[in-house]
Amino acid sequence: MKSKLFMTLKSPHEFNGLELVREAAKGSKSGMVLFEDAVIFAANAKMGRELLSVVQDVYIMRDDWEARGLPLAMPEFKVIDYPEAVELIMETYEQTITV
Amino acid sequence: MKTMVIQVRSGTMMNMDTNVAVKLAQAALEKGYGVRVFGYGEAVTLVKNGQDPKRFPNVGKETKEMLEKGLEVVVCETCCKARGIARGEEIEGTKIGSLTNDMSRFVAEGDRMVTIAR
């Protein structure tokens, strides 16, 4: 199974791809990068834990996170910059899937 | 050289989607990867020349700067026609092309594809 990097730009309130991610990620190395309002997942422990139950690693974009000034409820999420996002897309994972 | 293909569907100044695409492209070019962007739907505004936003990042200017670093940008002709964007109105060095010829070539030749869409 190819390793998969999921990406989303949607806030937790409009995101409805959790089951799709759960199924697609089964049996493979998986991660998810959160852009724009998707970083709100990191401020909500319940929603954040749901994400971590379907993928192994969750990454949030630093500038989107800092722009919103929210309290971090998910210290397990990794805060990254664009060069790291490129590394994840091009080298760490074999596929990217936007949900 | 590995190539990242970025498909964008949101228009400039609709939200921050095109800015995400620009930042990803800039970071990938900085790391030495090839980057190809295909603009579909509202994202054809990526290549409209003469962009001059007062309160938003100037995606047109940022695109122009990346062209000098090897970025390739094509937008969908049908989507341009639908929005009244004619050939000659695109930023020099970008192309009004097609999903069937250009996007399919990008996908076939690219190493990773990223979709920036909602």
Backbone of each chain as ProteinMPNN parsed JSONL, in Angstrom:
{"seq_chain_A": "MKSKLFMTLKSPHEFNGLELVREAAKGSKSGMVLFEDAVIFAANAKMGRELLSVVQDVYIMRDDWEARGLPLAMPEFKVIDYPEAVELIMETYEQTITV", "coords_chain_A": {"N_chain_A": [[0.848, -1.208, 0.0], [0.544, 2.199, -0.867], [2.074, 4.958, 0.821], [0.246, 7.638, 2.303], [-0.57, 11.07, 2.076], [-2.867, 13.11, 3.35], [-4.713, 16.078, 2.652], [-6.285, 19.022, 3.804], [-8.352, 21.948, 3.546], [-10.456, 22.711, 4.876], [-12.561, 23.851, 7.559], [-13.161, 22.235, 10.755], [-15.876, 22.23, 11.01], [-17.016, 22.162, 8.511], [-15.844, 20.046, 7.356], [-16.155, 16.865, 5.997], [-14.908, 14.51, 5.524], [-13.936, 12.443, 7.091], [-14.554, 9.649, 7.322], [-13.938, 8.751, 4.784], [-11.175, 9.222, 4.769], [-10.416, 7.512, 6.84], [-10.951, 4.96, 5.698], [-9.386, 5.026, 3.345], [-6.857, 5.297, 4.395], [-6.306, 2.993, 5.712], [-4.121, 0.42, 6.649], [-1.83, 1.602, 5.628], [1.037, 3.807, 5.77], [0.271, 6.982, 7.017], [-0.603, 10.462, 6.873], [-1.715, 13.816, 7.675], [-2.156, 17.061, 6.418], [-3.008, 20.23, 7.576], [-4.455, 23.092, 6.342], [-5.21, 26.628, 6.209], [-8.483, 27.282, 7.494], [-8.678, 24.715, 8.441], [-6.841, 24.29, 10.401], [-8.109, 24.714, 12.757], [-8.854, 22.337, 13.862], [-6.788, 21.759, 15.57], [-7.288, 23.203, 17.785], [-9.308, 22.053, 19.096], [-9.844, 19.518, 21.173], [-11.434, 17.192, 21.058], [-12.227, 16.934, 18.34], [-9.693, 16.986, 17.206], [-8.539, 14.65, 18.256], [-10.119, 12.781, 17.001], [-9.22, 13.019, 14.357], [-6.597, 12.111, 14.689], [-7.15, 9.498, 15.177], [-7.529, 8.343, 12.765], [-5.403, 8.858, 11.053], [-1.792, 8.611, 11.168], [-0.08, 10.756, 11.696], [-0.453, 14.256, 12.216], [-0.211, 17.389, 10.718], [0.156, 20.905, 11.042], [-0.147, 24.047, 9.402], [2.095, 26.586, 10.063], [1.787, 29.443, 9.585], [-0.963, 29.735, 9.107], [-1.956, 28.775, 11.492], [-0.852, 30.531, 13.438], [-1.983, 32.907, 12.565], [-4.568, 32.773, 13.446], [-4.609, 32.777, 16.195], [-5.292, 30.872, 18.206], [-5.82, 28.711, 21.116], [-3.662, 25.947, 21.665], [-4.846, 22.748, 21.577], [-4.059, 20.288, 20.893], [-1.225, 19.065, 21.335], [0.094, 17.007, 20.122], [-0.014, 17.387, 17.419], [1.966, 18.443, 14.667], [3.59, 21.449, 14.115], [4.257, 23.06, 11.157], [6.285, 24.535, 8.487], [6.202, 25.903, 5.1], [8.44, 24.785, 3.551], [8.781, 22.327, 4.876], [6.309, 21.161, 4.41], [6.485, 20.76, 1.67], [8.528, 18.868, 1.622], [7.22, 16.717, 2.867], [5.232, 16.184, 0.958], [6.717, 15.64, -1.395], [8.695, 13.771, -0.722], [8.344, 12.262, 1.72], [5.852, 10.981, 1.739], [4.005, 8.885, -0.582], [1.744, 9.49, -2.017], [-0.615, 12.164, -2.51], [-3.668, 13.351, -1.239], [-6.431, 15.346, -1.536], [-8.954, 16.296, 0.641]], "CA_chain_A": [[0.0, 0.0, 0.0], [1.316, 3.447, -0.904], [1.855, 5.873, 1.938], [-0.69, 8.693, 1.857], [-0.653, 12.34, 2.781], [-4.141, 13.781, 3.101], [-4.656, 17.526, 2.854], [-7.588, 19.685, 3.765], [-8.395, 23.38, 3.808], [-11.784, 22.964, 5.447], [-12.661, 23.884, 9.014], [-13.806, 21.002, 11.251], [-17.337, 22.352, 10.914], [-17.462, 21.85, 7.144], [-15.115, 18.862, 6.897], [-16.966, 15.644, 6.116], [-14.134, 13.441, 4.877], [-13.282, 11.581, 8.077], [-14.728, 8.216, 7.013], [-13.152, 8.494, 3.565], [-9.765, 9.155, 5.172], [-10.252, 6.283, 7.626], [-10.909, 3.806, 4.784], [-8.253, 5.129, 2.408], [-5.587, 5.225, 5.119], [-6.155, 1.668, 6.338], [-3.016, -0.433, 6.216], [-0.684, 2.298, 5.04], [1.548, 4.968, 6.502], [-0.597, 8.093, 6.621], [-0.523, 11.733, 7.587], [-2.656, 14.808, 7.16], [-1.73, 18.451, 6.579], [-4.147, 21.134, 7.717], [-4.231, 24.452, 5.858], [-6.291, 27.617, 6.411], [-9.348, 27.048, 8.662], [-8.539, 23.33, 8.926], [-5.993, 24.271, 11.605], [-8.999, 24.784, 13.931], [-8.815, 21.004, 14.47], [-5.757, 21.74, 16.619], [-7.79, 23.94, 18.953], [-10.446, 21.313, 19.65], [-9.271, 18.207, 21.519], [-12.305, 16.09, 20.606], [-12.083, 16.813, 16.888], [-8.295, 16.667, 16.942], [-8.312, 13.228, 18.551], [-10.778, 12.012, 15.918], [-8.286, 12.986, 13.212], [-5.46, 11.236, 15.024], [-7.585, 8.093, 15.217], [-7.587, 7.806, 11.396], [-4.068, 8.957, 10.434], [-0.753, 8.484, 12.203], [0.52, 12.066, 12.02], [-1.177, 15.432, 11.727], [0.667, 18.557, 10.597], [-0.595, 22.147, 10.8], [0.685, 25.087, 8.812], [2.399, 27.583, 11.081], [1.232, 30.791, 9.379], [-2.415, 29.665, 9.278], [-2.187, 28.585, 12.927], [-0.531, 31.767, 14.167], [-2.907, 33.969, 12.132], [-5.874, 32.64, 14.121], [-4.423, 33.044, 17.625], [-6.087, 29.931, 19.009], [-5.053, 27.901, 22.074], [-3.368, 24.61, 21.13], [-5.415, 21.653, 22.372], [-3.492, 19.039, 20.38], [0.236, 19.199, 21.23], [0.629, 15.923, 19.272], [0.05, 17.886, 16.041], [3.259, 19.069, 14.407], [3.482, 22.742, 13.428], [5.292, 23.037, 10.099], [6.342, 25.621, 7.511], [6.035, 25.41, 3.722], [9.478, 23.853, 3.079], [8.505, 20.996, 5.443], [5.142, 20.624, 3.688], [6.998, 20.28, 0.376], [9.267, 17.635, 1.915], [6.221, 15.661, 3.105], [4.557, 15.879, -0.313], [7.6, 15.14, -2.45], [9.621, 12.716, -0.303], [7.959, 11.399, 2.851], [4.685, 10.175, 1.359], [3.991, 8.569, -2.017], [0.518, 10.022, -2.649], [-1.338, 13.211, -1.784], [-5.11, 13.302, -1.502], [-7.133, 16.477, -0.92], [-10.316, 15.909, 1.052]], "C_chain_A": [[0.879, 1.252, 0.0], [1.036, 4.285, 0.339], [1.076, 7.095, 1.434], [-0.634, 9.917, 2.746], [-1.971, 13.005, 2.397], [-3.954, 15.271, 3.378], [-6.072, 18.05, 2.928], [-7.439, 21.151, 4.119], [-9.683, 23.736, 4.545], [-11.755, 22.979, 6.971], [-13.332, 22.591, 9.48], [-15.312, 21.033, 11.066], [-17.87, 22.093, 9.509], [-16.786, 20.593, 6.595], [-15.98, 17.609, 7.076], [-16.242, 14.425, 5.53], [-13.521, 12.425, 5.821], [-13.373, 10.091, 7.731], [-13.947, 7.832, 5.76], [-11.672, 8.328, 3.916], [-9.501, 7.856, 5.926], [-10.081, 5.062, 6.71], [-9.666, 3.838, 3.895], [-6.914, 4.936, 3.107], [-5.301, 3.842, 5.687], [-4.961, 0.908, 5.768], [-1.844, 0.277, 5.599], [-0.204, 3.401, 5.98], [0.729, 6.173, 6.061], [-0.374, 9.322, 7.483], [-1.527, 12.704, 7.001], [-2.099, 16.202, 7.429], [-2.958, 19.341, 6.59], [-3.737, 22.551, 7.299], [-5.44, 25.322, 6.213], [-7.144, 27.25, 7.634], [-9.288, 25.604, 9.176], [-7.678, 23.269, 10.184], [-6.834, 24.347, 12.884], [-9.117, 23.408, 14.613], [-7.846, 20.976, 15.662], [-6.22, 22.442, 17.89], [-8.923, 23.195, 19.65], [-9.997, 19.868, 19.906], [-10.119, 17.054, 20.989], [-12.129, 15.855, 19.104], [-10.653, 16.432, 16.5], [-7.996, 15.191, 17.166], [-8.976, 12.333, 17.496], [-9.859, 11.904, 14.702], [-7.133, 12.023, 13.484], [-5.856, 9.773, 15.145], [-7.615, 7.49, 13.802], [-6.272, 7.928, 10.626], [-3.021, 8.941, 11.54], [-0.171, 9.826, 12.645], [-0.335, 13.184, 11.452], [-0.231, 16.637, 11.791], [-0.207, 19.795, 10.389], [0.357, 23.223, 10.303], [0.846, 26.248, 9.792], [1.714, 28.934, 10.812], [-0.292, 30.811, 9.529], [-2.769, 29.547, 10.767], [-1.973, 29.898, 13.684], [-1.487, 32.898, 13.807], [-4.213, 33.934, 12.92], [-5.784, 32.804, 15.631], [-5.183, 32.122, 18.556], [-5.21, 29.181, 20.026], [-4.866, 26.479, 21.539], [-3.908, 23.528, 22.069], [-4.815, 20.311, 21.975], [-1.968, 19.167, 20.215], [0.875, 18.096, 20.383], [0.732, 16.366, 17.811], [1.392, 18.603, 15.847], [3.062, 20.359, 13.617], [4.616, 22.825, 12.411], [5.215, 24.287, 9.218], [6.282, 25.022, 6.099], [7.17, 24.493, 3.228], [9.267, 22.425, 3.615], [7.303, 20.348, 4.753], [5.586, 20.049, 2.339], [7.743, 18.952, 0.564], [8.294, 16.456, 2.126], [5.591, 15.208, 1.791], [5.492, 15.144, -1.278], [8.413, 13.907, -2.038], [9.059, 11.734, 0.727], [6.817, 10.461, 2.496], [4.672, 9.972, -0.158], [2.789, 9.158, -2.759], [-0.006, 11.193, -1.843], [-2.802, 13.177, -2.205], [-5.771, 14.48, -0.778], [-8.565, 16.076, -0.602], [-11.053, 17.115, 1.615]], "O_chain_A": [[1.835, 1.351, 0.769], [-0.086, 4.32, 0.842], [1.234, 7.521, 0.29], [-0.649, 9.831, 3.974], [-2.159, 13.412, 1.25], [-3.149, 15.669, 4.22], [-6.956, 17.587, 2.207], [-6.55, 21.551, 4.871], [-9.964, 24.906, 4.803], [-11.017, 22.217, 7.595], [-13.999, 21.922, 8.69], [-15.954, 19.987, 10.976], [-19.061, 21.83, 9.342], [-17.114, 20.133, 5.502], [-16.472, 17.334, 8.171], [-16.866, 13.454, 5.103], [-12.678, 11.628, 5.41], [-12.386, 9.363, 7.835], [-13.374, 6.746, 5.675], [-11.004, 7.417, 3.427], [-8.498, 7.182, 5.69], [-9.189, 4.239, 6.915], [-8.986, 2.828, 3.714], [-5.951, 4.471, 2.498], [-4.176, 3.556, 6.096], [-4.818, 0.774, 4.553], [-0.935, -0.377, 5.087], [-0.935, 3.859, 6.858], [0.512, 6.37, 4.865], [-0.008, 9.231, 8.655], [-2.12, 12.444, 5.954], [-1.63, 16.491, 8.53], [-3.835, 19.228, 5.733], [-2.792, 23.124, 7.842], [-6.533, 24.823, 6.48], [-6.599, 26.94, 8.693], [-9.809, 25.318, 10.254], [-7.769, 22.31, 10.95], [-6.329, 24.076, 13.973], [-9.441, 23.327, 15.798], [-8.066, 20.256, 16.636], [-5.608, 22.288, 18.947], [-9.436, 23.651, 20.672], [-9.797, 19.097, 18.968], [-9.581, 16.05, 20.523], [-11.911, 14.728, 18.659], [-10.439, 15.65, 15.574], [-7.294, 14.56, 16.377], [-8.459, 11.271, 17.149], [-9.735, 10.84, 14.097], [-6.747, 11.23, 12.625], [-4.991, 8.9, 15.208], [-7.715, 6.272, 13.651], [-6.044, 7.196, 9.663], [-3.322, 9.221, 12.701], [0.184, 10.012, 13.81], [-0.874, 13.075, 10.351], [0.451, 16.861, 12.791], [-1.191, 19.747, 9.651], [1.511, 23.3, 10.724], [-0.133, 26.813, 10.28], [1.121, 29.509, 11.724], [-0.853, 31.791, 10.021], [-3.742, 30.135, 11.238], [-2.821, 30.315, 14.474], [-1.776, 33.756, 14.642], [-4.89, 34.954, 13.045], [-6.815, 32.957, 16.285], [-5.671, 32.562, 19.597], [-4.005, 29.036, 19.822], [-5.808, 25.88, 21.019], [-3.472, 23.414, 23.214], [-5.041, 19.306, 22.649], [-1.475, 19.355, 19.103], [2.03, 18.209, 19.972], [1.492, 15.775, 17.044], [1.883, 19.28, 16.75], [2.432, 20.349, 12.56], [5.788, 22.678, 12.76], [4.21, 24.997, 9.21], [6.308, 23.804, 5.925], [6.889, 23.507, 2.545], [9.532, 21.445, 2.919], [7.282, 19.136, 4.538], [5.12, 18.989, 1.922], [7.6, 18.031, -0.241], [8.52, 15.353, 1.629], [5.436, 14.013, 1.539], [5.106, 14.152, -1.896], [8.781, 13.094, -2.885], [9.27, 10.526, 0.622], [6.808, 9.296, 2.895], [5.238, 10.761, -0.915], [2.817, 9.305, -3.981], [0.14, 11.219, -0.621], [-3.122, 12.997, -3.38], [-5.68, 14.594, 0.445], [-9.293, 15.581, -1.462], [-12.211, 16.998, 2.015]]}, "seq_chain_B": "MKTMVIQVRSGTMMNMDTNVAVKLAQAALEKGYGVRVFGYGEAVTLVKNGQDPKRFPNVGKETKEMLEKGLEVVVCETCCKARGIARGEEIEGTKIGSLTNDMSRFVAEGDRMVTIAR", "coords_chain_B": {"N_chain_B": [[15.012, 15.754, -12.083], [12.461, 16.045, -9.739], [8.931, 16.65, -10.081], [6.354, 18.782, -8.936], [2.918, 18.906, -9.257], [0.396, 21.251, -9.221], [-2.947, 21.587, -8.849], [-5.307, 24.099, -9.024], [-8.394, 25.419, -7.911], [-9.799, 27.51, -6.854], [-10.527, 31.04, -7.065], [-8.389, 33.975, -7.312], [-8.288, 36.05, -4.495], [-10.745, 35.136, -3.588], [-10.591, 33.544, -1.378], [-8.035, 32.187, 0.737], [-6.899, 30.236, -0.82], [-5.476, 30.37, -3.318], [-3.248, 31.643, -2.412], [-2.129, 29.744, -0.759], [-1.422, 27.887, -2.702], [0.491, 29.386, -4.1], [2.463, 29.751, -2.112], [3.234, 27.111, -1.632], [4.25, 26.458, -4.143], [6.355, 28.309, -4.331], [8.003, 27.421, -2.219], [8.617, 24.841, -3.106], [9.983, 25.355, -5.506], [12.177, 26.713, -4.456], [13.414, 24.616, -3.182], [14.36, 23.251, -5.296], [12.739, 21.68, -6.886], [10.743, 20.911, -9.8], [7.892, 22.795, -10.794], [4.539, 22.759, -11.707], [1.588, 24.429, -12.489], [-1.887, 24.144, -12.718], [-4.694, 25.944, -13.514], [-8.066, 25.862, -12.841], [-11.568, 26.384, -13.427], [-12.63, 28.997, -11.309], [-10.015, 29.615, -10.794], [-8.684, 30.478, -13.02], [-8.213, 33.133, -12.903], [-5.753, 33.434, -11.848], [-3.827, 33.911, -13.83], [-4.512, 36.277, -15.018], [-3.583, 39.303, -16.468], [-2.411, 42.469, -15.151], [-3.339, 42.541, -12.516], [-4.207, 44.163, -9.506], [-4.546, 44.232, -6.552], [-5.741, 45.855, -3.589], [-5.839, 45.124, -0.929], [-5.047, 42.52, -0.688], [-2.648, 39.823, -1.108], [-0.672, 40.108, -4.075], [-1.274, 37.934, -6.346], [-0.845, 37.63, -9.053], [1.529, 39.062, -9.492], [3.256, 37.593, -7.887], [3.148, 35.179, -9.221], [4.308, 35.877, -11.655], [6.93, 36.397, -10.828], [7.72, 33.843, -10.097], [7.714, 32.546, -12.521], [10.073, 33.225, -13.657], [11.732, 31.613, -12.261], [11.291, 29.153, -13.241], [8.715, 28.148, -13.04], [5.786, 26.668, -14.435], [2.752, 27.607, -15.829], [-0.559, 26.888, -16.6], [-3.845, 27.593, -17.675], [-7.338, 26.734, -17.814], [-8.905, 26.871, -20.925], [-11.638, 26.829, -21.645], [-12.806, 27.573, -19.252], [-11.801, 30.136, -19.055], [-13.013, 31.373, -21.271], [-15.66, 31.267, -20.465], [-15.628, 33.149, -18.514], [-15.028, 35.458, -19.768], [-12.373, 36.027, -20.249], [-9.914, 36.69, -22.441], [-7.598, 35.375, -24.915], [-4.356, 36.786, -24.766], [-4.839, 38.342, -22.663], [-3.59, 37.134, -20.649], [-0.934, 36.756, -18.245], [2.312, 37.355, -19.396], [4.135, 34.573, -20.471], [2.655, 32.712, -19.194], [0.025, 30.311, -19.928], [-2.969, 29.922, -21.791], [-4.643, 27.095, -21.883], [-5.58, 23.651, -22.116], [-7.621, 21.254, -20.372], [-7.598, 18.629, -21.302], [-5.276, 18.442, -22.939], [-3.1, 19.79, -21.579], [-3.396, 19.562, -18.709], [-3.625, 16.8, -18.496], [-1.138, 16.031, -19.477], [0.51, 17.183, -17.539], [-0.229, 15.616, -15.304], [0.516, 13.073, -16.178], [3.28, 13.348, -16.439], [4.158, 14.361, -14.029], [5.48, 14.024, -10.641], [4.251, 14.223, -8.143], [0.952, 15.091, -7.247], [-0.92, 17.83, -6.238], [-3.947, 18.988, -5.01], [-5.553, 21.991, -4.725], [-8.315, 22.843, -3.391], [-11.821, 23.18, -2.576]], "CA_chain_B": [[14.333, 16.652, -11.146], [11.062, 15.696, -9.478], [8.004, 17.761, -10.348], [5.087, 18.88, -8.218], [1.822, 19.487, -10.05], [-0.613, 21.835, -8.329], [-4.193, 21.997, -9.493], [-6.018, 25.071, -8.186], [-9.753, 25.648, -8.412], [-10.373, 28.755, -6.307], [-10.041, 32.259, -7.69], [-7.601, 34.883, -6.476], [-9.073, 36.956, -3.639], [-11.967, 34.495, -3.077], [-10.178, 33.07, -0.05], [-6.573, 32.113, 0.742], [-6.454, 29.03, -1.54], [-4.419, 30.637, -4.31], [-2.048, 31.998, -1.666], [-1.542, 28.456, -0.349], [-0.781, 27.337, -3.907], [1.689, 30.19, -4.381], [3.498, 29.468, -1.1], [3.739, 25.755, -1.892], [5.065, 26.53, -5.366], [7.598, 29.03, -4.006], [8.86, 26.554, -1.393], [9.089, 23.723, -3.933], [11.003, 25.893, -6.42], [13.358, 26.992, -3.623], [14.075, 23.332, -2.877], [14.914, 22.694, -6.528], [11.783, 20.84, -7.625], [9.971, 21.531, -10.858], [6.511, 23.04, -10.364], [3.581, 23.085, -12.762], [0.292, 24.776, -11.907], [-3.013, 24.201, -13.648], [-5.826, 26.673, -12.939], [-9.351, 25.38, -13.378], [-12.689, 27.129, -12.844], [-12.319, 30.377, -10.91], [-8.564, 29.795, -10.676], [-8.096, 31.074, -14.225], [-7.812, 34.508, -12.573], [-4.313, 33.384, -11.515], [-2.954, 34.396, -14.911], [-5.018, 37.531, -15.603], [-2.586, 40.365, -16.296], [-2.896, 43.742, -14.605], [-3.935, 42.433, -11.176], [-3.726, 45.235, -8.63], [-5.373, 44.248, -5.343], [-5.305, 46.829, -2.581], [-5.781, 44.551, 0.419], [-4.698, 41.1, -0.746], [-1.38, 39.581, -1.811], [-0.819, 40.16, -5.532], [-0.946, 36.603, -6.845], [-0.324, 37.807, -10.411], [2.935, 39.485, -9.373], [4.003, 36.453, -7.339], [3.231, 34.188, -10.296], [5.288, 36.389, -12.614], [8.272, 36.203, -10.259], [8.059, 32.41, -10.119], [7.953, 32.121, -13.91], [11.518, 33.4, -13.896], [12.44, 30.518, -11.576], [10.977, 27.892, -13.905], [7.32, 27.726, -12.888], [4.955, 26.579, -15.64], [1.349, 27.804, -15.449], [-1.553, 26.785, -17.667], [-5.222, 27.63, -17.168], [-8.331, 26.118, -18.698], [-9.435, 27.806, -21.922], [-13.099, 26.864, -21.545], [-13.125, 28.351, -18.043], [-11.493, 31.537, -19.396], [-14.074, 31.872, -22.171], [-16.879, 31.427, -19.665], [-15.478, 34.334, -17.663], [-14.7, 36.607, -20.605], [-10.925, 36.29, -20.291], [-9.503, 36.329, -23.799], [-6.155, 35.223, -25.169], [-3.711, 38.095, -24.783], [-5.042, 38.951, -21.331], [-2.846, 36.359, -19.654], [0.418, 37.213, -17.91], [3.292, 36.833, -20.357], [4.85, 33.393, -19.965], [1.653, 31.715, -18.795], [-0.656, 29.824, -21.127], [-4.366, 29.489, -21.745], [-4.565, 25.787, -22.535], [-6.762, 22.808, -21.922], [-7.591, 20.149, -19.408], [-7.26, 17.377, -21.98], [-3.885, 18.407, -23.401], [-2.086, 20.256, -20.631], [-3.52, 18.943, -17.383], [-3.318, 15.362, -18.607], [0.331, 15.947, -19.615], [1.075, 17.466, -16.206], [-0.457, 14.459, -14.431], [1.309, 11.949, -16.682], [4.72, 13.589, -16.274], [4.483, 14.835, -12.681], [5.78, 13.022, -9.615], [3.228, 14.342, -7.1], [-0.084, 16.051, -7.606], [-1.596, 18.436, -5.095], [-5.146, 19.731, -5.423], [-5.959, 23.033, -3.777], [-9.733, 23.028, -3.721], [-12.774, 22.94, -1.479]], "C_chain_B": [[12.864, 16.234, -10.992], [10.161, 16.92, -9.676], [6.736, 17.641, -9.524], [4.06, 19.541, -9.145], [0.773, 20.004, -9.061], [-1.835, 22.215, -9.149], [-4.933, 22.919, -8.528], [-7.402, 25.292, -8.782], [-10.386, 26.942, -7.897], [-9.768, 29.959, -7.003], [-9.186, 33.075, -6.735], [-8.573, 35.779, -5.719], [-10.428, 36.402, -3.222], [-11.766, 34.101, -1.628], [-8.65, 32.971, -0.124], [-6.032, 30.944, -0.087], [-5.325, 29.305, -2.536], [-3.117, 31.031, -3.6], [-1.341, 30.744, -1.142], [-0.784, 27.853, -1.535], [0.52, 28.073, -4.217], [2.804, 29.839, -3.395], [4.095, 28.067, -1.284], [4.678, 25.77, -3.091], [6.398, 27.209, -5.079], [8.555, 28.122, -3.223], [9.427, 25.396, -2.21], [10.179, 24.188, -4.904], [12.306, 26.163, -5.658], [14.141, 25.721, -3.332], [14.601, 22.652, -4.132], [14.0, 21.747, -7.285], [11.203, 21.628, -8.804], [8.547, 21.743, -10.342], [5.67, 23.444, -11.568], [2.23, 23.336, -12.103], [-0.755, 24.77, -13.008], [-4.183, 24.874, -12.938], [-7.118, 26.294, -13.637], [-10.479, 26.17, -12.706], [-12.269, 28.552, -12.503], [-10.811, 30.654, -10.88], [-7.913, 30.332, -11.949], [-7.659, 32.517, -13.966], [-6.342, 34.586, -12.131], [-3.465, 34.084, -12.568], [-3.439, 35.703, -15.539], [-3.977, 38.642, -15.382], [-3.226, 41.619, -15.688], [-3.543, 43.646, -13.233], [-3.329, 43.5, -10.26], [-4.568, 45.3, -7.355], [-4.825, 45.222, -4.305], [-5.079, 46.177, -1.221], [-5.367, 43.079, 0.433], [-3.307, 40.948, -1.372], [-1.626, 39.574, -3.323], [-0.326, 38.841, -6.135], [-0.357, 36.679, -8.26], [1.163, 38.148, -10.383], [3.793, 38.312, -8.866], [4.185, 35.365, -8.408], [4.32, 34.596, -11.298], [6.711, 36.15, -12.108], [8.693, 34.735, -10.305], [8.311, 31.894, -11.526], [9.447, 32.205, -14.229], [12.33, 32.282, -13.245], [12.058, 29.159, -12.151], [9.553, 27.39, -13.754], [6.621, 27.683, -14.247], [3.488, 26.702, -15.208], [0.455, 27.735, -16.679], [-2.925, 26.885, -17.014], [-6.171, 27.137, -18.254], [-8.977, 27.151, -19.635], [-10.963, 27.946, -21.821], [-13.535, 27.718, -20.349], [-12.848, 29.84, -18.286], [-12.604, 32.126, -20.243], [-15.335, 32.157, -21.381], [-16.837, 32.708, -18.846], [-15.052, 35.57, -18.444], [-13.227, 36.981, -20.582], [-10.411, 35.775, -21.632], [-7.997, 36.098, -23.872], [-5.53, 36.611, -25.309], [-3.892, 38.814, -23.453], [-4.278, 38.204, -20.255], [-1.461, 36.975, -19.427], [1.392, 36.561, -18.884], [4.068, 35.663, -19.733], [3.918, 32.34, -19.419], [0.882, 31.317, -20.062], [-2.127, 29.534, -20.849], [-4.416, 28.202, -22.559], [-5.787, 24.953, -22.233], [-6.508, 21.695, -20.913], [-7.077, 18.88, -20.093], [-5.798, 17.329, -22.442], [-2.885, 18.697, -22.282], [-2.181, 19.59, -19.266], [-3.166, 17.461, -17.441], [-1.811, 15.143, -18.759], [1.008, 16.179, -18.258], [0.969, 16.229, -15.304], [0.437, 13.293, -14.852], [2.797, 12.116, -16.364], [5.121, 13.95, -14.849], [4.764, 13.7, -11.708], [4.756, 13.046, -8.486], [2.204, 15.362, -7.575], [-0.804, 16.527, -6.353], [-2.804, 19.201, -5.62], [-5.497, 20.737, -4.335], [-7.388, 23.399, -4.137], [-10.57, 22.763, -2.492], [-13.86, 22.003, -1.922]], "O_chain_B": [[12.133, 16.092, -11.971], [10.575, 18.06, -9.468], [6.128, 16.576, -9.42], [4.313, 20.593, -9.732], [0.325, 19.273, -8.178], [-1.76, 23.064, -10.038], [-5.16, 22.572, -7.369], [-7.564, 25.346, -10.001], [-11.387, 27.41, -8.439], [-8.632, 29.909, -7.475], [-9.242, 32.898, -5.518], [-9.581, 36.212, -6.277], [-11.198, 37.105, -2.569], [-12.634, 34.291, -0.777], [-8.038, 33.616, -0.975], [-4.83, 30.683, -0.063], [-4.342, 28.566, -2.591], [-2.025, 30.788, -4.112], [-0.113, 30.69, -1.09], [0.341, 27.375, -1.393], [1.528, 27.452, -4.555], [3.954, 29.652, -3.794], [5.297, 27.864, -1.115], [5.756, 25.176, -3.063], [7.446, 26.744, -5.527], [9.749, 28.056, -3.516], [10.582, 25.012, -2.028], [11.178, 23.495, -5.1], [13.396, 25.878, -6.153], [15.369, 25.738, -3.247], [15.22, 21.592, -4.047], [14.436, 21.082, -8.225], [11.182, 22.858, -8.793], [8.054, 20.951, -9.538], [6.03, 24.336, -12.335], [1.784, 22.555, -11.263], [-0.542, 25.316, -14.09], [-4.612, 24.419, -11.878], [-7.241, 26.392, -14.857], [-10.353, 26.576, -11.551], [-11.632, 29.231, -13.309], [-10.39, 31.809, -10.935], [-6.714, 30.611, -11.956], [-6.842, 33.066, -14.705], [-5.766, 35.672, -12.051], [-2.498, 34.771, -12.238], [-2.834, 36.185, -16.497], [-3.548, 38.886, -14.255], [-4.445, 41.784, -15.722], [-4.232, 44.578, -12.817], [-2.116, 43.712, -10.239], [-5.23, 46.307, -7.101], [-3.614, 45.389, -4.162], [-4.23, 46.623, -0.449], [-5.347, 42.464, 1.499], [-2.844, 41.839, -2.084], [-2.659, 39.094, -3.789], [0.863, 38.659, -6.394], [0.519, 35.891, -8.619], [1.953, 37.596, -11.149], [4.899, 38.077, -9.351], [5.231, 34.72, -8.486], [5.134, 33.778, -11.726], [7.589, 35.748, -12.872], [9.862, 34.42, -10.523], [9.038, 30.918, -11.71], [9.999, 31.382, -14.959], [13.474, 32.031, -13.628], [12.453, 28.125, -11.613], [9.21, 26.329, -14.275], [6.835, 28.547, -15.098], [3.04, 25.977, -14.319], [0.682, 28.431, -17.669], [-3.15, 26.335, -15.936], [-5.845, 27.129, -19.441], [-9.518, 28.163, -19.19], [-11.501, 29.05, -21.903], [-14.5, 28.479, -20.427], [-13.572, 30.7, -17.784], [-13.084, 33.228, -19.981], [-16.001, 33.169, -21.601], [-17.876, 33.285, -18.524], [-14.75, 36.608, -17.856], [-12.871, 38.125, -20.865], [-10.468, 34.579, -21.917], [-7.232, 36.555, -23.022], [-6.127, 37.504, -25.91], [-3.184, 39.776, -23.154], [-4.308, 38.586, -19.085], [-0.901, 37.626, -20.309], [1.305, 35.364, -19.16], [4.582, 35.762, -18.619], [4.326, 31.2, -19.199], [1.065, 31.909, -21.125], [-2.481, 28.975, -19.811], [-4.25, 28.222, -23.778], [-6.895, 25.474, -22.108], [-5.381, 21.274, -20.653], [-6.243, 18.157, -19.549], [-5.155, 16.284, -22.345], [-1.94, 17.937, -22.07], [-1.183, 19.112, -18.726], [-2.494, 16.934, -16.554], [-1.27, 14.174, -18.227], [1.944, 15.473, -17.883], [1.928, 15.843, -14.635], [1.034, 12.615, -14.016], [3.487, 11.144, -16.059], [6.296, 13.855, -14.495], [4.343, 12.562, -11.92], [4.428, 11.999, -7.929], [2.541, 16.358, -8.216], [-1.237, 15.728, -5.522], [-2.689, 19.976, -6.57], [-5.709, 20.376, -3.178], [-7.634, 24.165, -5.069], [-10.101, 22.2, -1.503], [-14.755, 21.681, -1.14]]}, "name": "protein", "num_of_chains": 2, "seq": "MKSKLFMTLKSPHEFNGLELVREAAKGSKSGMVLFEDAVIFAANAKMGRELLSVVQDVYIMRDDWEARGLPLAMPEFKVIDYPEAVELIMETYEQTITVMKTMVIQVRSGTMMNMDTNVAVKLAQAALEKGYGVRVFGYGEAVTLVKNGQDPKRFPNVGKETKEMLEKGLEVVVCETCCKARGIARGEEIEGTKIGSLTNDMSRFVAEGDRMVTIAR"}
